[in-house]
Amino acid sequence: MEKKYVKLQTAIPGPKSQELLESRNQYVPKAISNNIQSFVKKAQGAIVEDVDGNTYIDFAGAIGTLNVGHSHPRVVRALQEQASQFIHTGFNVMMYESYIKLAERLCKLAPGNFAKQAAFFNSGAEAVENAVKIARKYTKRQGIISFTRGFHGRTLMTMTMTSKVKPYKFEFGPFAPEVYKAPYPYVYRRPEGMSEEQYSNMMIEQFEQFLVSDVAPETVAAVVMEPVQGEGGFIVPDIKFVQRVREICSQYGILFVADEIQTGFARTGKYFAIEHFGVEPDLITISKSMGAGVPISGLIGRAEIMDAAEVGEIGGTYSGSPLGCRAALTVLDIIDSEHLNERAEKLGNRVIEKMELLAERFDCIGDVRGLGAMCAMEIVKDRQLKTPDKETVGKIVKAAGERGLLLLSAGIYSNVIRILMPLTITDEQLEEGLEILEESMEAVLAIDAALSNRR
């Protein structure tokens, strides 16, 4: 079927991209990976154009950074206005109003009927680092608990807290001390014959046992949890599990930290995904879609906790930059005026519906899951054995790129296809993207079947 939004003028990569790739390979280390071998020229909403004139539908959203879409006109205007006034003073040197306004708005939006404060930084990893610092300062404890399959960043501390060894941790040790990983629910991979309720109870028991066998709760400063695991494979935990972890934290004076870096800013149909679970965190880390592509991150928390650090102990040269603050304020305006929380629910329902239809066609789809517009399907070699199929996912992602769809994988086994389209995508663009996803799967699985028959 002829595409309306995807226009491929050349093979991918095209000649201009190939020329740039030669320079990229010469001057940029291979460790910095690239999902598609092409170079962007411009982007608007959910459509990206490369230097060769090829257009793509974006289901990656710069890894969940563009909930309000590429180059939203209101964000662009706000940045232009800010740049014409001043670009940077360093909040530690001379303050600016946008920082205060952003802190106020986020403190009012964050769950919890208590006094809050907010501080701003540059990246998601930096927000998590500061959550750890402040939690330790406030509690006078050292221990930090994260969860299996969790992802929190690539710095020394956040890499330690992250589960996936390759490519994030391999040969980068030694790691930071006093970090412990607790079990996190993964309903799809629960023991055979066990109901979801039985599994939830088992996971709660394992967490309680963890605080006996692995670390004493009296030594733990914070538990850091993604309300939906992002890099881990878009795994949604049971409400009962999340609420019980919160209860245990309260019981032992442990701070509960919600890592909302990928889940925040309307992605799941709420400003913060933790709202789905009826839990009020002590601290919330935010970044990614917060700035519509402008680097900024933040930490929101109970005022008495945030105020535990002394003057000069928290901050950084570019932390909470004027450009980032203006972008973030505009993002909040857009989410509100364009009803993006409601939009996320609608988009997510349609994506899940399509994935379930695909699962009827393709036996390699073992599971379909998600929350709001944070949707994924897990690819396996055998539905009964649930053997992860990383190779097929890689082929599907590549085939999609060649057909004009930007797509990402995820999961501890790299066998999950995740969808992170801008929430501003039109219904027509969404349908065309889903059609390309289906075509890509048809092409890859037909090729694999043909190769298998030849053997």
Steps between C-alpha positions, in 0.01 A plus 500: 500500500625846411618700798389855569760602756797273429677596178818312415702677230807277542608180662581546870761622559492735201810648333526807726457287810763255374744788457432621853533143631859490379582806711296364790696175498829688484438754776233353730562184708302189417388476865247774426239292320259608227161343445472598133783578259365835390527869593210728581445826312179616666214363709149613588244324715538128430669539160877504446680585175858395433771673297409295192135610503360178646219544753430274795226449758650515846405221743817558706456859615873539572463219756190649659618861496241650268154447645397840358663418166795633305544878489159586640437859384429621853824350631696651210353845570577473870862402429546780249362754744720370782813495283437862400490603868780293653626145450675425827599661826533193720219480754764476773636839388193700401149360520219522243124490536435202271682266742271607785185480289591150381572381854166636619300338222663161537464500878127566458462229235695228682296256712489553874315747721811636670751780452741433213811649344670439164855527369613481139797338328610393151430131440293217638806332647591823677152521650535145636849578635359796690209294630757262647705784647203668662354171627829414667534848644148497642494145640869480605500154339698362208305213343318544168258241360414486132336213313590225257465610136492865610682775312607823667788636291863460396698686769687299763215503753214463253686236299538308826126529561425381145453128436590427138870409484554528125531764367464720809741350756730247338865562601416843645540396866570516785159635588367722775459334842184454706266445203264202510259362239166364612267277292243682284181341362498368145154351460565356153788291633336380821529127583275276293168425664517795739218753496577871483377546857720216626794648312440844649495353850820309426677814379396688813634215714826508304538872561436454871751215509749716309505737797606207717740312276668781300487828692363619834222756446640721776806565281307590183461863399274453198318259273511624139226358277390562143118492508528331160840359411620670182822345370399189693225434246198718590413272790202617705501385864197393699336781701505283811877455471571872460275591792658236726851627417382850592360368831827327584694817421277699735534235768881515503556868419623421149434762233293386203636648176296480179726512194268671251765589244343298216148467644427864584335792320184327374663188352278263699191723503601676821753773572679236711457126450511438876153660516360178350610313813354724771843561652654828616879489453741687724708596195431498124768515231403653164664575164461393133167646377522768765690730261370390156858420396678771700724339766348547845413272790360543845434365844173568682450401860378564849626840610669374817692239300600733217617756757727251677807594294690813602578806287723415203468122536261458204522661156714527189615746236217437254244353741150623423610716207275790392434329166406176673270674748318693228461185292365306798247770590378496141477119501270518802284757320478275193411189700219694664362689198529209254369244753797270452424284802168406342670469162752255645219272616341502155828437320595223739167323455544506122859375512413216738202407280727483196768301682240247615386459140862449396536238775217303333702499177854453627589224746820681593306757704498356849357793692335837442504751784506863594359790697353795315711572191795303636443178305710199405494147367745229599642279224582138575616195306241278663185611681505200730865531602501883471855493365607860430559581131739793486602427141148530358441828684821639352386401152154653548645829628738511202227413251274768646774760464551405138127551446490839669402417860725593793471218751678391820567176682520451877511232767763322701525253209461772231195310373231763553365746243393820675290787369573859608334710231440870572160546663431768241506245218187507284272199467598465134871507581451244774315264268764534229773426753317192629455385141876529440564306821277220371667505157843483663399198705354331193823554307732381778297197600446393138876519441571303819247236401653470153851459647371241746340299219825498304676343796 
